[in-house]
Amino acid sequence: MLHRLKTALVDSYVGAVALGYLLGEGVEQITSVFIAPFSQWVQLKELHRISPQSAHDPGFSLLSSLPHLAQGIFYVLIALALLRWLYFPIKVKIGSRPDIEETAL
C-alpha cells in the first residue's frame, strides 16, 4: 500500500508540491526567528506608550523566537524525510556479492 501511495505522489506531482510547501513554511518560520523579537519589542513599546503603568522599559526577548525556530526545524525535517522517501530509493544488496546493488521497488 505504501508503494502505491509513493507512486501516486510522485506521478501526480502532489509530492513535489507538498515538498515545496513544507520547505517554504520552514524557511518562513526560520526567517521569522529574526523578526519576532523586533516585532514584540515594537508592540511592547506601543503598549507602554498608550498605558504607562509599568516602570521598566521593554527590551529584546530572544525567547519569543524559539517557537518559530522549533516550527521551522520541524517543517524542514519533515520535508527532508519526505524527499528521501519519495525520490531517493533504498539500495538493496543481492546475494553474496556486495559489489552488486539493486534499487528496491
TACORFEN-V369451 format. One record per residue. RES is the residue in one letter. PSI is psi in degrees with one decimal (none if undefined). OMEGA is omega in radians with two decimals (none if undefined). NEAR is the number of other C-alpha atoms within 10 Angstrom. Layout:
((RES;PSI;OMEGA;NEAR) (RES;PSI;OMEGA;NEAR))
This chain:
((M;-38.9;3.11;6) (L;-32.6;3.11;7) (H;-40.0;3.11;10) (R;-39.0;3.10;9) (L;-43.2;3.12;11) (K;-44.5;3.12;15) (T;-42.6;3.13;14) (A;-40.0;3.14;13) (L;-39.4;-3.13;16) (V;-43.2;-3.07;14) (D;-31.2;-3.09;11) (S;5.8;3.13;10) (Y;9.9;3.07;12) (V;-35.8;3.10;12) (G;-40.6;3.12;20) (A;-38.9;3.10;17) (V;-42.4;3.11;12) (A;-40.3;3.09;15) (L;-43.9;3.12;21) (G;-41.8;3.13;13) (Y;-46.6;-3.12;14) (L;-41.8;3.11;21) (L;-38.3;3.09;20) (G;-43.7;3.10;16) (E;-39.6;3.12;19) (G;-43.7;3.12;24) (V;-40.6;3.12;17) (E;-43.2;-3.14;15) (Q;-38.2;3.13;24) (I;-36.6;3.08;22) (T;-28.1;3.10;15) (S;-11.6;3.03;18) (V;-37.1;-3.12;20) (F;-22.5;-3.09;15) (I;-32.0;-3.04;14) (A;-45.6;3.13;21) (P;-39.4;3.12;19) (F;-41.9;3.12;18) (S;-44.1;3.12;14) (Q;-37.8;3.12;18) (W;-43.6;3.11;16) (V;-42.7;3.13;15) (Q;-42.7;3.14;13) (L;-35.5;3.07;16) (K;-43.7;3.12;15) (E;-39.0;3.11;12) (L;-42.0;3.12;14) (H;-26.2;3.08;16) (R;-37.9;-3.12;10) (I;-46.8;-3.12;9) (S;93.0;-3.06;8) (P;53.7;3.13;11) (Q;-27.2;-3.12;9) (S;141.0;-3.06;9) (A;-30.5;-3.06;7) (H;149.8;-3.14;8) (D;130.1;-3.13;9) (P;138.6;3.10;15) (G;-175.0;3.10;13) (F;135.3;3.09;14) (S;114.1;3.14;12) (L;-13.8;3.12;13) (L;-23.1;3.13;11) (S;-14.6;-3.13;17) (S;-10.0;-3.11;20) (L;-41.0;3.09;14) (P;-35.9;3.11;15) (H;-39.1;3.12;21) (L;-43.8;3.14;20) (A;-42.8;3.11;14) (Q;-42.2;3.14;17) (G;-44.3;3.12;23) (I;-40.1;3.12;18) (F;-46.8;3.13;16) (Y;-43.3;-3.12;22) (V;-40.3;3.12;20) (L;-40.5;3.09;15) (I;-40.9;3.13;15) (A;-41.0;3.12;22) (L;-37.9;3.09;15) (A;-41.8;3.11;12) (L;-38.3;3.10;18) (L;-44.7;3.14;15) (R;-41.4;-3.11;12) (W;-38.9;-3.06;12) (L;-40.9;-2.91;18) (Y;-6.1;3.10;12) (F;100.5;-3.09;10) (P;154.9;3.14;12) (I;135.0;3.11;13) (K;132.5;-3.14;12) (V;130.4;3.10;13) (K;137.6;-3.09;14) (I;130.8;2.99;11) (G;-148.8;-3.07;9) (S;-5.3;-3.13;7) (R;106.7;-3.10;8) (P;-12.9;-3.12;9) (D;-12.7;3.12;8) (I;123.4;3.10;11) (E;150.1;3.13;13) (E;142.9;3.14;11) (T;140.9;3.13;10) (A;147.6;3.13;9) (L;none;none;8))
